[in-house]
Amino acid sequence: MINLKGRSVSKQVASEPGKTILDIALKNDVDWGFSCTRGTCARCRCLITEGLDQLAKPTDEEFDRLEPEELEEGFRLGCQAIVKSEGSITAVNKTYF
């Protein structure tokens, strides 16, 4: 299961390995901030508070857009963070603006 906390909508939804956090949020009508879906705008930035190990490793786009400290704290880009396995994940949309 994935707990998604958008700007005003929070939902618990089924995990979908191979999909990004952003894909899953949009499919389930969670109001997730985003603009580009390519990892360049960082509007889909989110904090993973549970289940970071259920996600694929950060992409080059994430290393380019997020500070090392942010990655260490559990921040990811929703459009780049791919669910790799079943498990409990909690993602909170934390856009910069």
KAUR-V739012 format. One record per pair of residues at least 6 apart in sequence whose ideal C-beta (glycine too) atoms are under 7 Angstrom apart, sorted by the first residue. I is the first residue (numbers start at 1). J is the second residue. D is the distance in Angstrom with one decimal. If there is no record, write none. Layout:
# KAUR-V739012
[[I J D] [I J D]]
This chain:
# KAUR-V739012
[[1 12 5.5] [1 14 6.7] [1 15 6.1] [1 88 5.7] [2 13 5.4] [2 15 5.3] [2 24 6.1] [2 89 4.6] [2 91 6.7] [3 12 5.2] [3 90 4.2] [4 10 6.7] [4 11 5.4] [4 13 6.4] [4 24 6.9] [4 25 5.1] [4 28 6.9] [4 30 4.6] [4 91 5.7] [5 92 4.3] [5 93 6.5] [6 25 6.4] [6 30 4.1] [6 31 4.2] [6 32 5.0] [6 93 5.1] [7 31 4.8] [7 33 6.3] [7 93 6.2] [8 31 5.7] [9 29 6.9] [9 30 5.0] [9 31 4.9] [11 28 5.5] [11 30 5.5] [13 24 6.3] [13 28 4.6] [15 83 5.7] [15 86 5.3] [15 87 6.8] [15 89 6.7] [16 24 5.6] [16 83 6.0] [17 83 5.1] [17 84 6.1] [17 85 5.9] [17 86 6.6] [18 82 6.8] [18 83 7.0] [19 83 5.9] [20 78 6.4] [20 79 5.6] [20 80 6.6] [20 81 5.9] [20 82 5.4] [21 46 6.1] [21 78 4.2] [21 81 4.6] [21 91 5.0] [22 32 5.9] [22 34 5.8] [22 37 6.8] [22 44 5.0] [22 78 3.7] [22 79 4.4] [25 32 4.0] [25 78 6.6] [26 32 6.5] [32 44 6.2] [32 78 6.0] [32 93 5.1] [33 43 4.7] [33 44 6.3] [33 93 5.7] [33 95 4.2] [34 43 5.2] [34 44 4.1] [34 78 6.7] [34 79 6.3] [35 41 4.3] [35 43 4.8] [37 79 4.8] [38 79 6.9] [39 59 6.5] [39 61 2.9] [39 62 6.6] [39 65 6.3] [39 77 5.3] [39 79 5.8] [39 80 4.8] [40 61 6.9] [42 65 4.6] [42 77 6.3] [42 96 6.4] [43 95 5.1] [44 77 5.6] [44 78 3.6] [44 79 4.9] [45 75 6.1] [45 77 5.9] [45 94 5.6] [45 95 5.6] [45 96 6.4] [46 76 5.9] [46 78 4.9] [46 91 4.7] [46 92 5.9] [46 93 5.2] [46 94 5.8] [47 74 5.6] [47 75 5.5] [47 92 4.8] [47 94 4.9] [48 55 6.8] [48 74 4.6] [48 76 5.7] [48 89 6.8] [48 90 7.0] [48 91 5.5] [49 74 6.6] [49 90 4.6] [49 92 6.4] [50 88 5.9] [50 89 6.2] [50 90 3.9] [51 87 5.5] [51 88 5.3] [51 89 3.4] [51 90 6.5] [52 74 5.6] [54 83 6.3] [54 84 6.5] [54 85 5.4] [54 87 4.1] [54 89 5.2] [55 76 6.8] [55 81 5.0] [55 82 6.5] [55 83 6.2] [55 84 6.1] [56 82 4.2] [56 84 4.7] [58 71 5.9] [58 76 6.6] [59 80 4.5] [61 77 6.6] [61 80 5.4] [62 71 6.9] [62 76 6.3] [62 77 5.2] [62 80 5.2] [65 77 6.4] [66 75 5.7] [66 77 7.0] [75 94 7.0] [83 89 6.9]]
